[in-house]
């Protein structure tokens, strides 16, 4: 990544503001909140009517629906400190012990994934042959070739076909809604590449680097899963409130153009110039915004794919559900041939997600494996997901609540060539040091990572 130079202080006579942030999602609001707190004159533009980007939380008929991410891991002291500054740290709700229990669909049944060595030996989630192949991973020679490799080939080499089908494939479907045969391992899971290159084994690499990871000063002592009492949008609303009239919602930026040494953002009804512009929009939006500055960067940004996901919210009376729902949820491997990618048991994880006596299932469907979900009728999606879940969770009768949300471009797909593409984008924009790109299409999609990325960029720009 190129060097981030601080914004010159107290010298804005020839600009409207010090910095413009495009996008009021996780990264953009985190960055803007730091700049505002450090006395930088920052203006934030976002076309949505509410702050938070895809992180929207809504209570409908007593159910708390997350329109975007449902939770995140406690992975950064910097993020913890920021949440405390916003006054929302006490609103965090940490997942129960049951959150560590996860299920996988195999052979038409939900099977609990092992959480210990003894449980691994007993689990029916993998065959004896599959278990032996997983255990043999440290004996597999490291790859010597330096050419790019897809995730499927990497995992098949190191863990075997069953390890791909019933370990990594469902995990990737749950996180990226992606296709392992098209995901670049160096872009999506660079640490796995490092483990093989430096230690010759994923297992040995994890063991040898565990001490160094624990010594990281930004690593919290407790890395528990958490959400917020009023949903994941709660800290975004708090950050937006701090910004006040510096946040312009419902304003769609149209283009970013050079204006001498500065940049000008032209939008509907508002034109601003600034010394720095932070583009924290999705890649497809950045492609249009930045094309006037660099047609090549715009073209490359437009090549970044995004997978479609349907979120199917189902509420049931507790007596309608035979399964104890004693875990985080269930993942559905591609090999099982389902439209459903996974089911998150929201009311098990956090309190007040459903009315008393009811449960809430937040289900995900489609992804790269079933991209046609973009054009499917929402009723058809709901019916198929219910049909797939009913025998697995012992569901009886019609759901007491059902709603479907289809996101045509939900999650960036780190396809082969992604790392080279990002380098080319940075090179194409190198002549415009006043512009800073950031977003979940660059270095990871988790909420905590996005917040941290925005905070660190804000720190660097404030200087």
C-alpha positions, -999 to +999 in steps of 0.1 A: +000+000+000+012+035-008+023+060+019-005+079+036+005+116+041-012+136+069-036+164+060-020+199+064-035+215+095-053+249+096-049+258+060-082+253+041-087+287+026-086+273-010-108+243-003-142+236+011-129+212+037-098+191+046-111+157+037-141+142+019-151+107+028-173+089+002-193+062+019-208+060+054-203+023+059-180+005+084-147+018+069-159+053+060-176+061+093-147+047+113-122+069+093-144+100+094-150+097+132-113+097+139-107+127+116-135+147+132-123+138+167-088+150+158-101+184+146-099+177+108-127+194+088-143+163+072-174+159+051-191+125+045-213+117+016-235+086+011-265+079-011-283+058+015-309+074+037-293+059+068-258+056+081-240+022+082-238+011+046-249-025+044-249-026+083-286-018+088-306-032+117-344-032+118-370-045+142-400-059+125-429-075+144-406-080+174-378-096+154-344-078+151-333-083+115-297-076+104-297-065+068-260-070+067-234-086+090-249-102+121-219-102+144-181-098+145-152-111+165-134-091+192-100-089+174-086-054+179-078-033+209-079-003+187-115-011+178-124-017+214-111+017+223-131+033+195-163+016+206-157+030+241-152+065+227-185+062+209-202+052+241-214+018+227-189-006+243-214-014+271-241-022+245-221-052+232-237-086+237-213-115+236-222-148+222-229-177+247-208-208+250-232-224+225-218-201+198-187-223+196-208-252+185-214-253+147-231-278+125-225-290+089-249-307+066-237-341+054-257-369+040-290-352+047-282-347+085-268-318+105-236-330+122-218-310+150-183-300+140-157-312+165-142-288+190-115-311+204-091-338+192-112-365+208-144-352+192-126-351+158-119-388+160-155-396+168-173-371+145-193-385+115-187-352+097-157-369+080-151-404+070-121-424+085-103-419+052-110-382+053-098-379+089-065-397+081-059-374+052-065-343+073-041-357+100-015-363+073-014-326+063+021-319+080+036-347+058+025-331+025+054-315+006+051-278+002+044-263-032+074-250-050+057-233-079+052-195-076+022-192-099-012-182-086-033-210-071-070-212-065-083-221-030-098-254-042-065-266-055-046-255-025-069-272+000-072-303-021-034-306-021-030-301+016-062-316+031-076-339+004-109-338-015-130-345+016-112-317+034-122-294+006-158-306+003-167-307+040-143-283+057-132-253+035-160-252+010-188-247+035-166-222+054-160-202+022-197-203+013-205-189+048-180-161+047-176-151+011-206-169-005-179-178-030-166-206-052-133-221-040-124-230-076-123-193-085-110-177-052-074-168-052-058-183-021-032-155-017-059-128-017-085-145+005-063-165+029-027-151+027-018-165+061-024-201+048+000-194+019+026-181+045+022-212+067+030-235+038+058-214+024+075-207+058+067-238+078+058-264+052+024-271+069-008-253+079-008-271+113+028-265+121+025-229+109-005-223+133+014-238+162+047-219+156+030-185+151+005-188+180+029-172+205+037-143+181+000-137+175-007-136+213+021-110+217+004-087+192-004-055+212-036-050+192-049-085+201-075-084+229-073-110+256-109-121+249-117-128+212-153-135+217-181-132+191-203-102+198-231-080+184-250-050+199-282-047+219-299-029+190-281-046+162-248-041+143-259-006+131-258+007+166-222+019+166-227+033+131-255+054+143-234+066+172-205+076+149-230+093+126-244+113+155-210+125+164-205+138+129-237+159+130-241+181+099-208+169+085-226+138+073-247+141+042-270+112+037-291+107+006-264+125-015-250+104-043-215+114-055-213+113-093-175+117-099-142+127-085-121+151-106-088+168-103-088+205-092-052+216-092-035+198-063-069+191-048-098+169-056-134+179-064-164+157-057-194+164-078-227+151-065-264+157-067-269+192-053-235+194-037-200+201-050-170+201-026-132+204-030-107+190-005-071+182+000-078+145+005-106+122-006-112+088+010-132+065-013-148+040+010-175+028-014-180-007-028-157-014-058-185-011-084-194+024-071-157+034-069-153+023-106-178+050-117-166+077-093-129+074-102-132+068-140-127+106-147-094+105-126-082+073-142-101+053-168-078+023-161-085+023-124-122+026-131-120-004-155-101-025-131-124-017-102-154-026-123-139-061-129-141-070-092-170-094-089-196-094-061-216-125-052-254-123-048-270-134-016-306-137-004-312-133+033-342-153+044-355-144+078-378-170+094-395-167+128-412-197+144-430-203+177-405-224+198-429-254+199-428-255+161-391-264+161-379-298+172-342-291+170-326-276+201-308-250+181-279-253+205-252-236+184-241-209+161-259-224+132-253-247+102-233-246+070-244-263+038-215-276+016-219-273-022-217-310-025-251-313-008-268-294-037-289-269-017-299-234-025-293-225+011-257-216+020-262-216+058-285-209+087-276-186+116-296-192+148-299-156+157-321-160+188-297-186+203-267-162+199-280-130+213-309-118+235-340-100+222-337-112+186-372-126+186-405-121+206-409-141+237-416-178+230-403-174+194-370-181+176-354-163+147-334-181+119-314-158+096-306-179+065-284-172+035-289-185+000-275-183-035-239-170-037-215-178-065-228-214-067-264-202-074-260-168-090-294-171-106-308-161-072-305-125-084-336-130-106-356-155-085-389-145-070-386-139-033-416-162-025-399-190-044-366-184-025-385-185+008-404-216+000-372-235-012-352-225+019-381-235+042-384-269+023-346-275+027-345-265+064-377-282+076-365-319+078-331-308+092-344-287+121-377-305+125-398-274+116-435-278+118-462-256+101-459-223+084-434-198+099-449-171+121-428-146+103-410-146+070-392-120+050-367-122+021-340-096+011-320-102-021-287-084-024-275-086-060-240-076-052-235-085-015-199-097-010-167-091-030-154-122-047-116-125-045-112-142-078-079-153-094-059-123-104-073-102-075-039-093-059-024-083-093-056-063-100-053-044-067-017-036-074-026-023-109-054-001-094-029+014-070-004+020-098-031+036-120-039+060-091-003+067-081-004+101-098-032+111-075-017+110-039-047+130-026-070+100-032-071+071-007-089+039-016-103+016+011-130-010+015-138-046+020-127-056-015-091-048-006-079-066+025-107-086+041-144-084+046-149-089+084-166-061+103-138-058+128-111-057+100-131-030+082-134-008+113-098-012+121-088-003+085-109+028+087-095+038+121-059+033+111-064+053+079-080+081+100-050+080+124-026+083+094-044+111+077-048+131+109-011+126+114 
